[in-house]
Amino acid sequence: MPDSTTDPPAEAPAPEPNQPTYPHIHVQLTGHDGNAYNIIGRVATAIRNQVGDAAAKQFTEAAFAATSYDDLLYLAMCTVDVH
């Protein structure tokens, strides 16, 4: 009998590497104010408009917990499609 803690079942799709959580949400950051609060606002608004308040709140809380500007940019790129 196979151990249930090993690999996921064959029907469970594996996440694609290097894809953001919400690849269908596109946020233009270049050419706009690069202030951290502006980035958080633009990404959170896009998430709220296409996914909902709970997802936007989750991003916002994670963004304010970021320890550096680079961490914030990385979080944004891991969450939505950033241009």
URWOVEN-V14909 format. One record per helix or strand. SS is the DSSP state (h for helix, s for strand). FROM is the first residue (numbers start at 0). TO is the last residue. If there is no record, write none. Layout:
ss=SS from=FROM to=TO
ss=SS from=FROM to=TO
This chain:
ss=s from=21 to=26
ss=h from=35 to=49
ss=h from=52 to=63
ss=h from=68 to=78
ss=s from=79 to=81
